[in-house]
């Protein structure tokens, strides 16, 4: 295989110039990044905020970012990096981790001397149980030969005073004299920090003659003891040499017990290998591979290959000489797979995708599992692509299209994976292709003809495309499988109504009546109950049968869920039937009066909101018109307390209806009391309300706020909101340029005016170019007025 260049991660994140952000933006962005788990990205914002506005709030926010980042690194096993962040937090914020956390972190990096110092400085604040665990751990460190602990611990410590007894016990055990070892064992007190070491040696003394008794003794060692990992090595019988090596390698973090190799009963070559391995750092992959290469005869060929492959994936440089030497006999296909896994572990998803492409090119097509193997790799490539920032939905061209392409290719090879079909449909919906989604649902139903979820999606997709008969066929098919499916009954009712309206417009009234009659009269939905009778009434009005229409409307009152809902349904149906504007105004007047007098039923109100949110095309337009007659009804509802999920739905409905004062109220209240997770959404909705969805002239601060929300949405992987904010941003940007009275943040203004004076100095003012002296006060005023009208980006170019 040709030599590869080590690929560098392609970081597409736009580097933000923090000096251009004001303090509020720094604080809000830092809080948002912490809220979505981007702690490393949050630290620069929080640190800059703390520099700008030092105080309790800034320090608390920065400490939170530091502590969460430390926790994240510890969970990944990156202990050295966690210590570096801990030091930075101590220097910047004058705050330290809890003593037990500091000690644990230092021990993970084998900084035992520092850990002992922290332990001694904070011993009074530790609980007795924590002291016992740490005493035993430091005793094990001392027993393994780390003599620095002898100098740091006080002489009266039990760790120091009992150390000679434990050392004598270890020596007599290794000398092979069980009688002397038994006598030495009895001298160690029961409450000694070496008590579990005593149990370990006691079990080993019984191992050869009475394995059952040995196991009983060894199982008394608690799980939090540093000797616990050794139990499996010695108590498990029948392990071959490799098995014992594996067990000892797993336990090598336990303070250096290479002196117990005798008890492991390894041959000389295996013992030599293990002794060297135990003295090798856990992340020194090159040294470990060198040892494996040198002692290859200790392992069966296939097992050695598996071990080398595992180390290859974790090593920092797969192109290092010793790594290449270890994989010299590997096929190009196997190397492509290893490089793909390496880049995946190294958080370089697109590089991993490219290596998986190489792997697929080399995958033999004549093997029985070729189709399944390729399908799984394609799905892995999709998973990796979705890890890229910004998400592929926000990108143009190949990356965006390849996600759906790979999913479709994988399902051709392995068509029975239901979850992948669902992912395909959801991906198509996100990309906004309704026709493609419609066809994909049909294909999924060919594979899963009785799947309820796919049938529901098919009904919804058919209604969106005005294929009402097809939607009804799908619904009836589903009801045969699940006769009480409420969602299906509602979708079927909507299909009958929609088809009935279509027939009315064609003046096929007798067929429309059949569609309205086909609606289930027992349906309980507030937006559907009684609606069939109201539709009949409106149809009577269309046919100039006023008395019949009035009678049917009166009859509908016994079926609708409330008088208010009855008037709303009537105001909707009069529009759907295309009755004259005067009739529509009459019904709107009734709706206005009923909505003003109606008590707010929160469940009913929320049903109306969801109705608007899920409405399509003409229905959404008619609901918007009805909502304009219900402003006071909405004002009353906004005085109630709304949980975030329902508040989001309410905001969506208000935005769609263009009820901007009401939208501003709900967005402001949720921002004041909401969670970090909902910040970006309600901030976006507040700007929609303030700008009339981008129609009004806006200030530069609005542009900065939208830019901030786009960044948070991108970091948080929210492609739908990101696209919406970008659309609003472009509208507002146009209006911002058109507005000659742009307001600029104080920090921006100061910077621009400083640049102006430098420029003025170079020009010699407006009146005397090239003189090197400032111009007149009038010239300066003229330039300042011009500067105030300039966009900041334009000023940079100028």
C-alpha distance (Angstrom), angle and dihedral (degrees) to the residues before:
residue distance angle dihedral
X1 . . .
X2 3.78 . .
X3 3.77 116.8 .
X4 3.77 111.1 -88.7
X5 3.75 127.1 -140.3
X6 3.73 111.8 -126.8
X7 3.78 105.0 -106.9
X8 3.74 118.8 -131.8
X9 3.75 122.4 -142.7
X10 3.79 111.3 -97.3
X11 3.75 103.4 -132.9
X12 3.78 109.7 -162.5
X13 3.79 95.9 177.2
X14 3.73 112.8 123.4
X15 3.78 109.2 -120.7
X16 3.77 108.9 -125.0
X17 3.79 120.5 -140.5
X18 3.81 99.5 -134.6
X19 3.78 92.0 -165.1
X20 3.81 88.8 68.8
X21 3.81 93.1 57.5
X22 3.79 122.8 84.2
X23 3.79 122.8 -131.4
X24 3.80 95.1 -96.7
X25 3.79 91.7 53.1
X26 3.81 91.3 48.0
X27 3.80 91.9 50.8
X28 3.81 95.8 44.8
X29 3.81 94.1 45.6
X30 3.80 91.1 48.0
X31 3.81 91.2 50.5
X32 3.80 92.0 47.7
X33 3.79 93.7 49.4
X34 3.81 89.9 50.3
X35 3.80 89.4 48.9
X36 3.82 92.5 55.7
X37 3.82 94.4 43.4
X38 3.85 98.5 -105.0
X39 3.81 94.1 131.8
X40 3.81 98.0 155.1
X41 3.81 89.9 52.9
X42 3.82 91.4 45.5
X43 3.82 96.0 55.8
X44 3.86 97.5 72.9
X45 3.82 91.4 49.4
X46 3.82 92.9 47.5
X47 3.80 92.3 44.4
X48 3.80 92.6 50.8
X49 3.82 89.7 46.8
X50 3.82 89.7 52.2
X51 3.81 89.9 51.3
X52 3.82 92.3 49.3
X53 3.81 97.3 43.0
X54 3.81 110.0 17.8
X55 3.77 112.2 -164.8
X56 3.78 145.6 102.3
X57 3.82 95.9 -65.8
X58 3.82 94.8 50.3
X59 3.80 93.0 44.5
X60 3.82 91.8 48.4
X61 3.81 91.5 50.7
X62 3.81 92.8 48.4
X63 3.82 92.2 47.3
X64 3.82 89.4 51.4
X65 3.81 91.0 52.6
X66 3.82 91.8 47.3
X67 3.82 94.5 47.2
X68 3.80 94.0 47.5
X69 3.81 90.4 48.3
X70 3.81 90.5 51.2
X71 3.80 90.6 50.3
X72 3.82 90.5 48.7
X73 3.81 92.2 51.4
X74 3.81 92.4 47.3
X75 3.82 90.6 52.9
X76 3.82 88.5 53.3
X77 3.82 91.8 49.5
X78 3.84 91.8 -114.1
X79 3.80 94.8 136.2
X80 3.82 99.0 156.2
X81 3.80 90.3 53.2
X82 3.82 89.9 47.7
X83 3.81 90.3 54.1
X84 3.81 90.3 51.0
X85 3.82 90.0 53.7
X86 3.82 89.8 46.0
X87 3.83 90.1 54.6
X88 3.81 90.6 48.4
X89 3.82 90.8 51.4
X90 3.81 91.3 49.8
X91 3.82 92.3 50.0
X92 3.82 96.9 42.3
X93 3.81 103.6 35.4
X94 3.83 101.2 22.8
X95 3.82 87.3 -129.5
X96 3.82 126.9 124.4
X97 3.77 133.3 -160.1
X98 3.78 119.2 -105.0
X99 3.84 109.6 -76.5
X100 3.81 93.4 -113.6
X101 3.84 90.0 51.9
X102 3.80 91.8 49.3
X103 3.79 92.5 48.9
X104 3.80 92.7 47.8
X105 3.81 92.1 49.7
X106 3.82 93.5 47.6
X107 3.81 91.9 48.6
X108 3.81 90.9 51.4
X109 3.82 87.2 59.8
X110 3.84 92.2 44.1
X111 3.80 91.3 -113.4
X112 3.78 90.0 142.0
X113 3.81 96.6 155.8
X114 3.81 92.0 55.8
X115 3.79 89.9 44.7
X116 3.81 91.5 53.5
X117 3.83 90.2 49.3
X118 3.82 91.9 52.6
X119 3.81 88.6 46.2
X120 3.80 92.8 52.9
X121 3.82 93.1 45.8
X122 3.81 92.9 51.8
X123 3.80 102.7 31.1
X124 3.80 93.5 117.3
X125 3.81 92.8 58.4
X126 3.82 95.7 50.8
X127 3.80 123.6 96.2
X128 3.80 119.5 -116.2
X129 3.81 91.8 -110.5
X130 3.83 91.5 51.8
X131 3.82 90.2 48.6
X132 3.81 90.8 51.9
X133 3.81 93.3 51.8
X134 3.83 92.9 46.5
X135 3.81 93.4 45.2
X136 3.79 89.9 54.9
X137 3.78 92.9 46.7
X138 3.80 94.2 49.9
X139 3.82 89.3 45.6
X140 3.83 88.7 56.0
X141 3.83 90.1 48.5
X142 3.80 89.7 52.1
X143 3.81 91.8 46.7
X144 3.81 90.3 53.0
X145 3.81 90.6 61.1
X146 3.81 105.4 -92.8
X147 3.80 97.6 141.7
X148 3.82 96.2 -180.0
X149 3.80 88.7 80.0
X150 3.83 88.5 63.2
X151 3.80 90.2 63.7
X152 3.81 96.5 43.9
X153 3.81 100.1 46.8
X154 3.83 119.7 76.3
X155 3.82 116.5 -108.5
X156 3.82 92.2 -120.0
X157 3.81 90.3 59.6
X158 3.82 113.8 113.8
X159 3.80 87.3 -133.8
X160 3.83 89.1 64.6
X161 3.82 99.8 34.3
X162 3.83 94.6 49.8
X163 3.80 94.8 40.6
X164 3.87 95.5 91.6
X165 3.85 89.9 53.4
X166 3.81 92.1 51.8
X167 3.81 91.5 45.1
X168 3.84 90.5 52.3
X169 3.83 90.4 49.5
X170 3.81 91.7 52.5
X171 3.82 92.0 47.7
X172 3.83 95.0 49.8
X173 3.83 91.4 46.7
X174 3.82 92.8 52.5
X175 3.82 91.5 45.5
X176 3.80 87.9 65.7
X177 3.84 97.1 -121.2
X178 3.85 105.4 128.6
X179 3.82 93.8 -176.3
X180 3.82 93.6 56.2
X181 3.79 90.0 43.7
X182 3.82 91.1 52.3
X183 3.81 90.8 52.1
X184 3.82 92.0 47.5
X185 3.80 89.5 48.2
X186 3.82 92.4 58.3
X187 3.80 91.9 55.5
X188 3.81 93.9 65.6
X189 3.85 108.4 91.0
X190 3.79 119.6 -121.3
X191 3.84 92.1 -119.3
X192 3.80 94.5 47.3
X193 3.85 121.0 124.1
X194 3.84 83.0 -120.5
X195 3.82 95.0 57.0
X196 3.83 94.3 109.2
X197 3.81 90.2 45.9
X198 3.81 85.3 56.1
X199 3.83 89.0 53.3
X200 3.83 90.4 49.7
X201 3.83 93.5 53.3
X202 3.82 91.0 41.7
X203 3.79 90.3 55.6
X204 3.81 92.8 46.5
X205 3.81 90.8 52.4
X206 3.82 88.5 58.6
X207 3.81 96.0 41.1
X208 3.81 99.2 94.4
X209 3.82 100.2 38.8
X210 3.83 101.8 33.5
X211 3.86 113.6 15.4
X212 3.82 92.6 175.2
X213 3.81 92.1 55.5
X214 3.80 89.4 44.4
X215 3.80 91.0 54.8
X216 3.81 90.9 48.5
X217 3.81 90.8 54.7
X218 3.81 95.4 43.8
X219 3.81 93.2 49.3
X220 3.83 88.5 62.8
X221 3.81 89.7 71.7
X222 3.84 106.9 101.7
X223 3.81 122.0 -123.9
X224 3.81 94.0 -114.5
X225 3.81 91.5 58.5
X226 3.85 118.7 106.4
X227 3.84 87.0 -132.6
X228 3.81 94.2 57.0
X229 3.86 95.5 89.1
X230 3.82 88.6 59.7
X231 3.81 93.5 62.4
X232 3.81 94.6 80.1
X233 3.79 92.1 47.9
X234 3.76 95.2 57.3
X235 3.79 105.3 24.6
X236 3.83 96.9 50.3
X237 3.76 110.7 87.7
X238 3.78 128.0 -154.2
X239 3.83 97.4 33.4
X240 3.79 116.3 147.6
X241 3.79 121.7 -135.2
X242 3.80 93.5 -88.8
X243 3.79 90.9 50.1
X244 3.78 90.8 54.7
X245 3.80 91.2 46.4
X246 3.82 90.2 51.8
X247 3.79 91.0 50.4
X248 3.79 93.2 48.1
X249 3.82 92.4 46.4
X250 3.81 88.6 53.0
X251 3.81 88.7 52.1
X252 3.80 97.6 42.0
X253 3.81 92.0 108.1
X254 3.79 87.4 67.3
X255 3.78 103.0 101.3
X256 3.85 101.0 -78.6
X257 3.80 110.7 -66.1
X258 3.79 96.2 172.1
X259 3.83 86.8 126.8
X260 3.82 87.6 71.3
X261 3.81 92.8 64.2
X262 3.78 89.1 105.8
X263 3.78 90.1 64.9
X264 3.81 90.7 49.9
X265 3.83 88.2 62.6
X266 3.80 96.1 -139.9
X267 3.78 121.5 162.8
X268 3.80 118.1 -107.2
X269 3.83 96.6 -97.2
X270 3.80 92.7 47.1
X271 3.77 91.3 46.2
X272 3.79 91.7 50.9
X273 3.81 91.0 50.4
X274 3.79 92.5 48.6
X275 3.79 93.5 46.5
X276 3.81 90.5 55.4
X277 3.78 91.9 43.4
X278 3.80 92.4 53.7
X279 3.81 89.4 55.2
X280 3.80 91.6 53.1
X281 3.81 121.3 94.3
X282 3.78 114.8 -106.5
X283 3.82 92.4 -119.0
X284 3.80 97.6 39.1
X285 3.80 91.0 108.4
X286 3.79 95.0 165.2
X287 3.83 92.1 56.3
X288 3.82 91.5 45.6
X289 3.81 91.0 51.1
X290 3.82 90.0 48.1
X291 3.80 89.9 54.0
X292 3.80 92.1 47.6
X293 3.78 89.8 50.3
X294 3.82 91.1 48.9
X295 3.82 95.4 46.4
X296 3.80 97.6 35.3
X297 3.80 91.8 134.1
X298 3.82 89.6 69.5
X299 3.82 89.8 71.4
X300 3.80 137.5 54.6
X301 3.83 109.9 -109.2
X302 3.84 96.8 -111.5
X303 3.80 93.6 46.6
X304 3.80 90.7 49.0
X305 3.81 89.6 52.6
X306 3.82 91.0 51.8
X307 3.82 91.6 50.5
X308 3.82 92.9 48.2
X309 3.82 90.6 48.5
X310 3.80 91.2 52.6
X311 3.81 91.7 50.1
X312 3.83 92.0 46.1
X313 3.80 90.8 58.9
X314 3.82 92.6 51.3
X315 3.81 100.5 40.1
X316 3.83 118.5 105.9
X317 3.83 94.9 -128.9
X318 3.83 119.4 29.2
X319 3.83 89.6 -175.9
X320 3.81 93.9 62.0
X321 3.80 114.4 125.6
X322 3.82 96.3 -114.6
X323 3.83 91.4 46.7
X324 3.81 90.9 52.8
X325 3.80 89.7 46.9
X326 3.81 90.8 52.7
X327 3.83 91.7 51.9
X328 3.81 97.3 39.2
X329 3.81 93.1 117.6
X330 3.79 96.3 48.3
X331 3.80 121.2 113.9
X332 3.81 120.1 -115.3
X333 3.81 88.6 -111.7
X334 3.82 92.1 55.0
X335 3.80 91.6 46.6
X336 3.80 91.3 51.6
X337 3.80 88.7 53.1
X338 3.82 91.9 48.8
X339 3.81 92.7 48.8
X340 3.81 89.8 49.0
X341 3.81 91.0 52.7
X342 3.81 90.9 44.9
X343 3.82 92.6 54.6
X344 3.79 90.2 45.7
X345 3.83 91.5 55.1
X346 3.82 89.4 43.1
X347 3.85 90.7 56.6
X348 3.81 94.8 -114.8
X349 3.81 99.4 127.7
X350 3.81 100.0 171.0
X351 3.82 91.9 49.7
X352 3.81 87.9 51.2
X353 3.83 89.6 51.5
X354 3.82 90.1 54.0
X355 3.82 91.9 50.8
X356 3.80 90.7 49.5
X357 3.82 87.0 54.1
X358 3.82 88.4 55.8
X359 3.80 89.5 48.3
X360 3.82 92.1 52.5
X361 3.82 90.8 49.1
X362 3.80 89.3 56.7
X363 3.83 97.5 40.3
X364 3.86 109.8 115.9
X365 3.81 110.2 -116.6
X366 3.79 96.2 -154.9
X367 3.81 96.5 67.4
X368 3.85 119.1 106.1
X369 3.82 94.2 -122.3
X370 3.82 96.5 44.1
X371 3.84 95.4 110.6
X372 3.81 95.3 47.9
X373 3.81 93.3 43.1
X374 3.82 92.2 51.3
X375 3.82 91.8 45.8
X376 3.80 91.2 53.2
X377 3.82 92.3 48.4
X378 3.81 91.1 50.3
X379 3.81 89.7 52.7
X380 3.80 90.2 48.5
X381 3.83 88.5 53.3
X382 3.81 89.8 53.2
X383 3.80 90.5 49.9
X384 3.82 90.3 51.3
X385 3.82 93.5 46.1
X386 3.80 90.3 54.1
X387 3.82 89.1 56.9
X388 3.79 90.9 63.4
X389 3.81 118.1 106.8
X390 2.93 120.9 -107.9
X391 3.82 93.5 35.6
X392 3.83 116.6 -109.5
X393 3.82 91.5 -111.6
X394 3.80 88.6 69.5
X395 3.80 93.4 52.0
X396 3.75 128.4 82.4
X397 3.78 127.9 -131.0
X398 3.78 130.3 0.2
X399 3.81 102.7 6.9
X400 3.79 92.8 52.0
X401 3.81 94.8 45.9
X402 3.80 96.3 43.9
X403 3.81 93.1 65.1
X404 3.81 93.8 65.7
X405 3.81 91.8 35.4
X406 3.81 92.5 57.0
X407 3.79 92.8 45.9
X408 3.80 91.4 51.5
X409 3.80 91.7 46.8
X410 3.80 91.1 50.2
X411 3.79 92.8 50.6
X412 3.81 90.7 51.8
X413 3.80 87.8 57.4
X414 3.81 95.3 41.5
X415 3.84 108.2 20.3
X416 3.81 97.3 170.1
X417 3.81 97.9 73.7
X418 3.81 104.4 107.6
X419 3.82 95.2 -174.2
X420 3.79 91.4 56.5
X421 3.82 90.2 52.2
X422 3.81 88.7 54.0
X423 3.81 90.3 48.9
X424 3.81 90.3 50.3
X425 3.81 91.9 52.8
X426 3.82 93.1 46.0
X427 3.82 91.2 47.5
X428 3.80 91.3 51.2
X429 3.81 90.2 49.4
X430 3.82 91.7 51.6
X431 3.80 90.3 50.9
X432 3.80 88.5 53.7
X433 3.81 102.5 -123.6
X434 3.82 105.1 138.8
X435 3.81 95.0 176.6
X436 3.79 92.5 50.2
X437 3.82 90.4 47.3
X438 3.81 90.0 49.4
X439 3.81 91.3 54.4
X440 3.80 93.9 43.5
X441 3.80 91.3 54.5
X442 3.81 88.6 53.3
X443 3.79 89.7 52.4
X444 3.81 91.7 48.8
X445 3.81 89.7 52.0
X446 3.79 90.3 53.4
X447 3.79 86.8 59.5
X448 3.82 96.5 38.9
X449 3.84 105.7 24.6
X450 3.82 95.6 169.9
X451 3.80 99.4 40.2
X452 3.83 108.3 128.1
X453 3.82 95.6 -153.1
X454 3.81 93.0 52.3
X455 3.82 91.3 45.9
X456 3.82 90.7 53.0
X457 3.80 90.2 49.9
X458 3.81 89.4 48.8
X459 3.82 91.6 52.9
X460 3.82 92.4 49.4
X461 3.82 93.0 46.2
X462 3.82 92.0 48.3
X463 3.81 91.9 51.3
X464 3.80 91.0 50.3
X465 3.80 88.8 55.8
X466 3.82 92.6 45.6
X467 3.82 90.5 -114.2
X468 3.81 91.3 139.7
X469 3.80 98.1 160.3
X470 3.78 90.2 52.5
X471 3.81 90.4 48.2
X472 3.83 89.6 52.2
X473 3.82 91.2 50.4
X474 3.81 91.0 52.4
X475 3.81 90.9 46.7
X476 3.80 94.2 50.7
X477 3.80 89.1 47.9
X478 3.78 90.7 52.9
X479 3.81 93.5 47.1
X480 3.79 89.7 57.0
X481 3.83 87.5 58.9
X482 3.82 96.5 38.9
X483 3.86 110.3 17.1
X484 3.82 94.9 -176.6
X485 3.81 98.9 47.5
X486 3.82 101.7 137.1
X487 3.79 95.7 -167.1
X488 3.80 90.7 53.4
X489 3.81 92.0 49.9
X490 3.81 90.3 52.9
X491 3.81 92.6 48.4
X492 3.82 90.3 48.2
X493 3.82 91.1 50.4
X494 3.82 90.7 50.7
X495 3.81 90.0 49.6
X496 3.85 90.9 53.6
X497 3.81 91.8 47.1
X498 3.82 93.8 47.4
X499 3.79 92.0 48.5
X500 3.82 89.8 46.9
X501 3.83 91.6 54.2
X502 3.79 89.9 49.3
X503 3.83 90.2 53.1
X504 3.82 91.1 47.8
X505 3.80 90.7 56.0
X506 3.81 86.8 53.3
X507 3.86 88.3 49.2
X508 3.79 91.2 -119.8
X509 3.79 90.4 137.8
X510 3.83 97.5 161.7
X511 3.82 90.1 56.6
X512 3.82 91.4 45.3
X513 3.81 89.5 54.8
X514 3.82 89.2 55.5
X515 3.81 90.5 53.5
X516 3.82 92.7 50.0
X517 3.82 90.8 46.6
X518 3.82 90.2 52.1
X519 3.82 91.5 65.7
X520 3.80 111.7 107.2
X521 3.82 106.5 -105.3
X522 3.83 91.4 -153.5
X523 3.79 94.5 60.9
X524 3.83 110.6 130.0
X525 3.79 102.9 -161.8
X526 3.83 111.0 124.1
X527 3.80 91.2 -136.0
X528 3.83 92.5 51.3
X529 3.83 106.7 33.2
X530 3.81 109.4 106.5
X531 3.79 92.3 0.3
X532 3.82 94.0 114.4
X533 3.82 91.4 60.3
X534 3.82 91.1 46.3
X535 3.83 89.1 51.4
X536 3.84 89.1 51.9
X537 3.82 88.6 50.6
X538 3.81 92.8 51.8
X539 3.79 90.1 47.1
X540 3.83 88.4 54.5
X541 3.83 89.4 52.5
X542 3.81 89.5 51.0
X543 3.82 88.5 54.0
X544 3.85 91.2 49.5
X545 3.84 92.3 -108.6
X546 3.82 97.8 134.0
X547 3.81 97.9 163.0
X548 3.78 91.7 51.1
X549 3.77 90.2 47.5
X550 3.80 93.1 50.5
X551 3.82 90.9 49.1
X552 3.81 92.4 50.4
X553 3.82 91.5 48.5
X554 3.80 89.9 52.1
X555 3.81 89.6 48.9
X556 3.83 92.0 50.9
X557 3.82 90.7 63.3
X558 3.81 90.2 76.1
X559 3.82 91.3 56.2
X560 3.81 105.3 41.0
X561 3.82 118.6 91.0
X562 3.83 94.2 -120.4
X563 3.84 140.1 -7.7
X564 3.79 89.6 -106.4
X565 3.82 92.6 52.1
X566 3.80 89.1 48.0
X567 3.82 91.8 56.5
X568 3.84 91.4 46.1
X569 3.82 91.7 50.9
X570 3.81 90.1 47.4
X571 3.82 91.5 50.7
X572 3.81 88.5 51.4
X573 3.82 96.1 46.7
X574 3.80 94.0 48.6
X575 3.81 87.4 58.9
X576 3.79 94.7 44.4
X577 3.80 91.2 53.8
X578 3.80 91.1 51.2
X579 3.82 95.9 -123.1
X580 3.84 118.3 172.5
X581 3.82 119.8 -75.3
X582 3.81 92.1 -111.6
X583 3.81 90.3 60.0
X584 3.82 89.7 47.6
X585 3.83 90.3 52.1
X586 3.82 90.4 51.5
X587 3.78 92.0 53.9
X588 3.83 91.8 44.0
X589 3.81 89.4 53.6
X590 3.80 90.2 52.8
X591 3.81 90.2 46.8
X592 3.82 91.3 50.8
X593 3.79 92.5 52.7
X594 3.80 95.3 43.6
X595 3.82 92.9 47.3
X596 3.81 91.8 50.5
X597 3.82 91.8 52.0
X598 3.81 96.7 39.6
X599 3.78 121.2 107.0
X600 3.80 111.4 -128.8
X601 3.78 112.4 -104.1
X602 3.83 100.6 -169.0
X603 3.81 94.2 -155.0
X604 3.79 91.5 50.7
X605 3.79 91.1 44.6
X606 3.82 91.3 51.7
X607 3.81 91.0 49.1
X608 3.80 88.7 55.9
X609 3.80 90.1 49.7
X610 3.81 92.4 51.3
X611 3.79 89.8 46.4
X612 3.78 90.2 57.0
X613 3.80 92.4 43.1
X614 3.81 92.7 52.9
X615 3.81 95.9 39.7
X616 3.78 120.8 117.1
X617 3.80 134.5 -147.7
X618 3.81 111.9 -45.1
X619 3.80 95.5 14.0
X620 3.81 90.8 58.0
X621 3.80 90.8 50.2
X622 3.82 92.0 51.3
X623 3.81 92.8 47.5
X624 3.80 89.8 51.1
X625 3.82 89.7 54.9
X626 3.82 91.1 48.6
X627 3.81 92.0 48.8
X628 3.79 90.5 58.4
X629 3.83 87.5 64.6
X630 3.82 90.4 50.7
X631 3.83 102.1 57.4
X632 3.79 94.6 124.0
X633 3.79 90.1 48.2
X634 3.81 89.0 56.7
X635 3.81 91.7 45.8
X636 3.81 89.7 56.6
X637 3.80 91.5 48.5
X638 3.81 92.1 50.9
X639 3.79 90.3 60.6
X640 3.80 88.1 67.5
X641 3.81 124.8 85.2
X642 3.82 113.3 -101.3
X643 3.82 126.1 -164.2
X644 3.84 113.5 -129.5
X645 3.83 97.1 -102.6
X646 3.82 94.1 51.4
X647 3.80 90.8 40.1
X648 3.82 89.0 56.8
X649 3.81 90.6 52.7
X650 3.79 90.6 47.5
X651 3.80 91.6 50.6
X652 3.81 90.9 50.5
X653 3.82 90.7 52.3
X654 3.80 93.4 47.3
X655 3.82 91.4 48.7
X656 3.81 91.7 49.8
X657 3.83 89.9 49.6
X658 3.82 90.9 46.2
X659 3.81 91.4 -126.2
X660 3.79 91.0 150.6
X661 3.85 101.4 168.7
X662 3.81 89.4 54.2
X663 3.81 91.0 44.4
X664 3.80 91.1 52.0
X665 3.80 90.3 52.4
X666 3.82 96.4 51.3
X667 3.83 92.8 42.6
X668 3.81 92.8 49.5
X669 3.80 93.3 48.2
X670 3.82 92.1 48.8
X671 3.80 92.4 48.0
X672 3.79 89.3 52.2
X673 3.80 94.3 50.3
X674 3.80 104.5 16.8
X675 3.78 133.5 108.2
X676 3.80 126.7 -100.0
X677 3.81 88.9 -108.6
X678 3.81 92.5 62.2
X679 3.80 95.8 42.6
X680 3.81 98.2 94.9
X681 3.82 93.4 48.0
X682 3.81 97.3 49.1
X683 3.81 91.7 40.5
X684 3.80 87.5 55.5
X685 3.83 91.2 47.6
X686 3.80 91.3 49.2
X687 3.81 89.8 55.1
X688 3.82 90.1 47.3
X689 3.81 87.9 55.3
X690 3.81 94.9 44.0
X691 3.80 94.4 48.7
X692 3.81 99.5 36.2
X693 3.81 87.3 -115.2
X694 3.79 91.8 -50.6
X695 3.80 98.4 -44.8
X696 3.81 98.0 110.1
X697 3.78 128.4 72.1
X698 3.79 108.6 -94.6
X699 3.80 139.5 -159.2
X700 3.79 126.0 -115.6
X701 3.81 89.8 -109.6
X702 3.82 88.6 65.0
X703 3.81 89.0 55.1
X704 3.82 90.9 50.8
X705 3.81 90.9 48.6
X706 3.80 91.6 52.1
X707 3.80 89.8 47.6
X708 3.81 88.9 52.7
X709 3.83 92.3 49.9
X710 3.82 90.9 49.6
X711 3.79 89.8 53.5
X712 3.81 92.4 50.0
X713 3.82 92.3 46.0
X714 3.79 89.8 50.1
X715 3.82 92.9 48.9
X716 3.80 90.7 45.6
X717 3.80 94.5 49.8
X718 3.82 94.9 -119.2
X719 3.84 102.2 146.9
X720 3.81 95.7 168.9
X721 3.81 94.6 55.3
X722 3.81 90.8 40.3
X723 3.80 91.1 57.5
X724 3.82 92.1 47.4
X725 3.80 92.5 49.4
X726 3.81 91.5 48.8
X727 3.82 90.5 54.2
X728 3.81 91.5 49.9
X729 3.82 90.3 44.1
X730 3.80 91.8 56.2
X731 3.82 91.7 48.6
X732 3.80 92.5 48.4
X733 3.79 92.7 43.8
X734 3.80 89.9 58.1
X735 3.80 91.8 49.6
X736 3.79 91.5 44.7
X737 3.80 90.4 56.8
X738 3.81 89.6 47.7
X739 3.80 92.3 53.1
X740 3.77 113.0 86.8
X741 3.80 91.8 -169.6
X742 3.80 96.7 66.2
X743 3.78 114.6 164.6
X744 3.80 116.3 -141.0
X745 3.80 127.7 -158.3
X746 3.80 115.0 -103.0
X747 3.80 93.4 -113.6
X748 3.81 91.6 50.7
X749 3.80 92.7 45.9
X750 3.78 93.1 51.9
X751 3.79 92.4 49.4
X752 3.81 92.6 48.1
X753 3.79 93.3 48.7
X754 3.81 91.2 50.5
X755 3.80 88.7 52.6
X756 3.79 89.1 48.5
X757 3.80 92.9 55.0
X758 3.81 91.5 48.0
X759 3.81 88.9 51.4
X760 3.80 91.2 45.4
X761 3.79 90.2 50.3
X762 3.79 91.2 53.0
X763 3.82 91.8 47.1
X764 3.78 95.5 44.5
X765 3.79 90.1 -125.3
X766 3.76 127.7 -72.6
X767 3.79 95.7 -65.5
X768 3.81 104.7 49.2
X769 3.83 112.4 29.4
X770 3.77 116.5 -161.1
X771 3.81 95.8 15.4
X772 3.81 93.4 111.1
X773 3.81 90.3 -132.5
X774 3.81 128.7 108.1
X775 3.78 115.7 -97.5
X776 3.77 127.6 -122.8
X777 3.81 124.2 -58.8
X778 3.81 88.5 -109.8
X779 3.82 90.8 54.0
X780 3.79 89.8 50.0
X781 3.79 91.1 50.5
X782 3.80 90.7 50.5
X783 3.79 91.4 50.7
X784 3.81 92.2 47.6
X785 3.81 91.0 51.9
X786 3.78 89.1 50.8
X787 3.78 90.9 47.3
X788 3.79 92.3 52.7
X789 3.80 89.3 57.1
X790 3.79 95.0 50.4
X791 3.79 123.4 96.7
X792 3.81 111.0 -121.4
X793 3.82 93.6 -120.3
X794 3.81 90.2 49.4
X795 3.80 89.7 51.5
X796 3.82 90.9 55.2
X797 3.80 90.2 52.5
X798 3.81 91.2 46.2
